[in-house]
């Protein structure tokens, strides 16, 4: 861990640091949106949406992640890592 912290602090590795710390290089999120009128938009990605749509998409993903992390597991299910 110490080696990683030192590498992140090294001014000569600023390009590497920017790549490592930018989650857009490590995580890809896509979804299909099912609208109330039956229309389905497929393979939506944050970078392809307008500002408001991207914000709604991001809020939905963050809300789902929080709900998953904060929800109590069903009785009898194995515990997840802390």
N, C-alpha and C positions, 0 to 999 in steps of 0.2 A: 504494500500500500504506500509505503514511504517513497518508493521509486516513482509511482504514478504522481504523487503530490509534487515531487521535485520536477518531473517532466512538465507538469501543468504550469509550474512557476517559471520555467525556463523561457526567457524572452525570445530565444532563437527558435523555439518550437511553437510560435504563435499560430501558424497555419494548422499544424497538427492539433493543437489545443482547440481551435475553432471547430475543426471537424469532429473531434471527440465529444465536445460539449453540446453540439447542435443535434438534438434528437431527430431532426428532420432527415438526417443521414442514416439513422438507425431504425426508425419506425415508419412503417407504411400502414395507413389506415384507409380502408375502402368500405363502402357500404352500399346497400340498395335502399332507396327510400320508397316506401309504399304509402301513397297518398290516399286520402279518404275517397276520392273519386275513382279509385281502382288503378290509376296510372302508377307505373313503377319506373323510377329513374335508377339505372344500374351503374355500378362502379364509380360512385361519387368519391372524390378525393378533395381534401381541403384546398389544395392549390388550384383546382379547376372551378371553384365556386366564387360567387361575388362576395363582397365583404360581409354583408348580413347573413348570407347563406353559410359562409365559412364560420362565422361566429356561432351560429345556431348548431352547426355540425360539431364544432369543438366543445360547445357547452354540453351537448348530448353525450359525447364521448367521456368528458370529464365527470358528468353526473353518473353515468353508468359505472365508471371505474370507482367512484366514491361509494356508490350503492353496493358494489361488489365487496369492497374492502370493509365497509362498516356493517354490513348485514350479519345477523346472527346465523350461524350454520343450522341447517335443519337437524332435528334430533337424530342421533345415530350416525351422522356423517363424520368422517375423519376430520380432525382439525387441520387448518392450513398453517404454513410457516408464519411466524410473527412478522 
